[in-house]
Amino acid sequence: MWDSPSVDLALWEKLDAFELNDPYAPFPFSARLARENGCTQGHALKVMREYKKFLYLCCISNQTMAPSDAVDQAWHVHLTYSHSYWVDLCQNTLQKPLHHISTNGGEQEAARFHQTYENTLQQYVTAFGKEPPPDVWEDVTERFKKTDFRRVNLTKHLLARKLGPFSLLWFGLAWVLVNLYLYTANGGGHLLSVGVNLLVPGLLLFLKIPDVTFIGFGGNWGSGCGGSGSADNDSGCGGDSGCGGCGGD
């Protein structure tokens, strides 16, 4: 399993034993990660383990490392547990600070982090002797696909998948065909056909009501988890000093 020349079994054993979930907390780390990203508890636990592997790569590598989107979300959550992150993890376990650094955005930064992420995936294989799980570590194209994310209060807003261009095309074609059938089958007019004609415009108007927001998903974790980032919101971590960075504008 461990093929890296810079392998540090002692460090990995400490990271592997590091407890992210407070056993006494009614709402532990994994539950928060699952809720904030819309995934299952089981998948959140898997992401947390991959997050530990990412931390390990940051420490053993002399190159910059970049997290997957899911791992980055775990990192974001961990940073909110400030004592756990800075004292228990960085000070007592890693024995060095590991900073989360935002990029300046732009094409040059995007290209640099594309390469950094590719290097991270290669380093993962070298260190752990196997490919990273694709439901946590997406490929480079998917990782840096342009997205547009917002925080959404689901108690006030409706969240639905945005129809793609082909879905809209088929939807429009089906709408036209249904209307043609109703008109011809009923001698050019029928109450139901009028209703169908009013349904779609009415639905579109309904979705524009301020209290009902129609939002499209970008990428996901593979098990129903949402992601984050964009073409100008790339991420990287690690570096010669073992510090890390990721985030966006």
N, C-alpha and C positions, 0 to 999 in steps of 0.2 A: 504493500500500500504506500509506503513512504520511499520515494525514489529521488527526492531532492537532495543534492549535495549539501544544502544548508539546512537539512532537517533538524528540528529541535523537538524531540519527543517530550521532553520535560515541559516545554512551553505548551504544546498541544494538550498534554494531560491536564494542565492547569486550566486552559481554556475550555476543554471538554467538561471539566467538573464545575466550571463557573455557572452559578445559578442565576439565570435571568428572571425566572419566576419566583416571587416571594411566596413561599408556601402558606403564609398566614394572611396574604392579601385577598380580600373578597373579589377584587378585579385585577388579576395579575397581568404581567407583561404580555403574555400570549393572547389573553382576551382583548387587551387594548389593541394589539397589532391586528388581530382578526377583525375587530369592529371597524377600525379606521380604514381597513383595506378591503372590506367586504369578502373575506375568505373564511374557510372553516378553521376551527381550532387546530385540527390535525395539520393542515397546511402551514399555519402560522408556526407551529413547533418545528416543522421541517425548515422553514425559512430561518428561524432562529439558529438552528444548527449550522446552516450555510453561512449565516452572519459570523459565527465563530470561526469558520474556515477562512472567511475573508480577513478577519482580524489577524489570524495566523499568517496569512500570505503577506499582509502589510508588514509584519514584524520580521519575517525571514528574508524578504526580498530587498535587494538594493535598488529596485526600480519602483516607479509609481504604480500603484494598484487602483483599479476602478471597480466599484461594486455593480452588480446587476440592479435593476430597479427594485425588485423585491427586497434584496439585501439592504439597499439604501433606505428603504422604508423602515426596516428593523433598526438600522443605525439611527435614523431620525427619532424613533420612539425611545431608544436607549438614552439618547442625549437628554431627554426630558426627565429621566431618572438621574439627576446630576450627581448625587453621591455615589450611586452604583457605578456610573460611567467613569467619573474622574478619580474617585478614591478606590473603589473596589476593583475596577477593571484596570484603568491606566496606571495608577500608583502601585497597587498591591499585586496585580497579576502580570501585566505587560511590563511594568516598571519603566514606562516611558509614556509621554503624552501622545495621543493619536487624535489630531485635530480634523474637524470636518470643515473643509475649505471650499467656498463658493468660487465658481469660475467667473470670468468677465464676459463670457458669451462671445459670439462671433464665429465666423467660418474657421479661422485659424485655431481657436480653442476647440471647436467641434472636431476638426481633423485630428488634433492631438489626442483627444480623449477617445476617439474611435480606435486609434492605435493602442492607447493605454488599455482599453477594455480587451482588445484582442490579446495583448500581452498577459493580461490577468487570467484569461481563459486558458492560455497555454501554461502559465505558471501553476494553475490549479491542477492540470493534468500531470505536470511534473511532480508536484508535491504529493498528490493524493492517489496517483496511479490510475485514474479513471476520469471520464468526461463529467463535467458538472451536470446536475439534473436540469433538463431544459425547461421544466416548469418553474424553476427558480432563477436559472441563469439563461436568459434569452440570447439569441445570436446577436451579432453586432448590428445587423440591419434593423431588427426589431427593437433593440435597446435604444437606438437613437432615432427612431421614427418620430416625426414631428407630431406633437400632441398638444392639447390645450386643456389643462385640468383646473378645476375649481373646487373649493370646499363647498359641500352642499348639505344643508340641514334636511334630512329625509322626513322629518315630521311636518315640514312645510312645503316640500317640493316633490314632484313626481319625477322619478329617474327611469329613463327608458333608453334602449339602444337606438342610436340614430340609424336610419335606413341608408344603406349605401346606394350609389348611382344605379346599379343593376336592380336592386330591390325596388327602388322608386320606379324604374322603367317597367318592371313586371307588374307592379301595383297599378300604375297608370293604364297599362294595356288591359289588365283584368277589369278595371273600372269602366273603360270604354266598351269592352265586349259585353259586360253585364247590361250596360245601358242600351246598347244596340239590340240585344236580345229582348229586353223588356219593351222597348218601343215597337219593334216589329211584331212581337208576339201579341201585343195588345192594341194593334191598329194605330200606332203612333202616339199613344199616351196612356199612362196608368199611374195611379196614386203611388204605387211602390217605386216606380222609376223616378218620380219626382223626389221621393224620399231619399233614394240612393244619390241623386244629384245634390241634394242638400247635405247629405251625411258627411261627405269628405270635406267640403269647405267649412262645414260647421265644426268638424273635428280639428281642422287646422286652426280655426279661430280659438277653439277651446284650449289648444296647446299654447297659445300666445297669451292666455290670461296670466297676469303677473304672479299669482299664487301657485301656478302650475308650470314648472319649468321642464322643457323637453331637452334632455342632455344626452349627448352621444358618448359612449365609452371609447377610449383609445386602446392601448394595450392592456393586458391583464397578466396575472401571475400564472394562469393555467388552471387554477382551482377556484376561480371566481373572485380573485383578488384584483383590486384596482391597482394602477401603477401611477407613476408620475414622471415628469421630465419632458423635455422637448428638444428640438434640434439645437436650440441655444441654451439648453439647461442640462449640460452634460456633467459627468461626474468623474472624479478621480481621487485616489487615495494612495497613501504610501509615501514613497520617496526615500532618499538615502538616509534620512533621519528617522524613518519609521513613522513619520507623520502622514496624515491622510487628508483628503479633501473631496468634497463632492457637494453638489447643490446646483445653484443656477444664478440667474441674474438678480 
